[in-house]
Amino acid sequence: MSDSPTPLLRAEGLVKTHYGEGAPAHAVRGVDLCVTGGEFVAVTGPSGAGKSTLLHLLGGLQRPDGGSIWLDGECTDSYTEARWAVERRRRIGIVFQFFNLVSNLSVADNVELPALLAGAPPKRARAEREALLEELGLAGKERSMPGELSGGEQQRVALARALVNHPPLLLADEPAGSLDSRGTREVMRLLSRFHQRGQTIVLVTHDARLASAADRVISFFDGRIADDAELTGTPSRRVGTSGVLELKD
Amino acid sequence: MRLPLLALLARGPAHGYELRQDLEQLLGSAYPQPNIGQIYVTLGRLEKTGLIEGEEVEQSSRPNKKIYHLTDAGREALHAWYEETADEPRVRDEFFMKLALAPQTGLADQIALINKQRRQYLNTMRNLSKLAAAENRDNRVAHLLIEGAMLHLQADLDWLERCQEELEEPE
């Protein structure tokens, strides 16, 4: 036994192959991964590298063909769909590229629903919802329908929904993928803020700007981890305050 | 730096220290901070070539200061500057040559080179994000400058990705 704390999330030998028309697609080909509490990990790579599939495996949205996942030291091999659904309310929050809000529920109901499903008393669900919407700059939008909001606002609602039960782990799948650069900056700022408060985050993105908010970046290629790097943020030679703009002579 | 200084003087006469402050205000924390000496040297050169003229102004308790203004030739040079389009930045040729020549030297693995370079870019990106977060929100020019740097870096990272896709050994 080692002295290191139990990782929040551990995966070993994950394999997932998609069988569709044509040749089978080897989306994930033997991935080992360990995420400890408080970490902010970004997974980057070209589209089609399998990084979204990896995230879906980690959140139990798809089941691996091989390998295992441990949540907080507990092996999930025997988990049923129903059990995964429960974990996605309690231990794992997920945000998606296209928000996946329930379009005929108000903003408030979208956020409160997972709290109520997890058994929170309505009063507490409402209090949590109010606090989160306030925090995310959405106070006053409670009664709006998702379709009335901008993409950036919808993603913030999705973030509130993902965090309403205080899950130890937040999974984010291209959360800025359908946002403009202002929306992207906003999502980046919010993820950083929650991370600073101790939220563990695994973020899948092809956007290096978003990835640079993480303190560890995994480069994913062709279903495999090609590199796993801690970002120190140590300025290299020319970078930092003096390296952005070069004025000649 | 000659032309930016000329451009700052198009608004009206100023002395060296004021010009430095103007630059700082415009560009915020992304400002490359040339020292005041550099600015005075450049102003001296501009004066020698007749693009600006300096005038000594007496100050009661301090040494004289020199106030510069644009000459007609300076204004013309500025016009010409605005007429031209700027050169586009070039590919990071040093890394490219390293990568291209690696197999011949047998001294470095291409994928390892790409991974190393990516780490550096990502760290730089992180620094730029921090810089943007620390910058005054209202300074749009400074934010655009940092965002420009980030987008260039993004393109470099995308290109590294392409290199990796091409050079990865097929199974």
Interface residues (C-beta under 8 A of the other chain):
Chain A: G45 P46 S181 R185 M188 R189 S192 D207 A208 R209 A211 S212 A213 V217 S219 F221 D222 A226 D227 A229 L231 T232 G233 T234 P235 S236 V239 G240 T241 S242 G243 V244 L245 E246 L247 K248 D249
Chain B: M1 R2 P4 L27 S29 A30 Y31 P32 Q33 P34 T42 I111 N115 R118 R119 Q120 Y121 L122 N123 T124 M125 R126 N127 L128 S129 K130 L131 A132 A133 L145 I146 E147 A149 M150 L153 Q154 L157 D158 E161 Q164 E165 E168
